[in-house]
Amino acid sequence: MKLNLERLKQTRIDNEFSQEYMTKELGWKSRSQYSKRESGAVSIGADELIAIAKILGYSKEEVGYFFD
């Protein structure tokens, strides 16, 4: 299974969340930390993905939605 970054991005957009909002909710210091992960420049760790999914309204058990 591969993480579908486009689905992750589209879900964020559908929720009308900016990258700045995601960065703040994750407790990160700069938007680039989030944008690099969303673009695939930096891998998303399992704990990070779970945290992102929760912000987007998905439980830990529903994280599979973001995989192909």
Long-range contacts (C-beta under 8 A, 24 or more apart in sequence): 1-64, 1-67, 1-68, 2-67, 2-68, 3-44, 3-49, 3-66, 3-67, 4-66, 4-67, 4-68, 5-38, 5-39, 5-40, 7-65, 7-66, 8-38, 8-52, 8-56, 8-66, 9-38, 11-56, 11-66, 12-38, 12-56, 15-56, 15-57, 17-55, 17-56, 22-52, 22-55, 25-55, 26-51, 26-52, 26-55
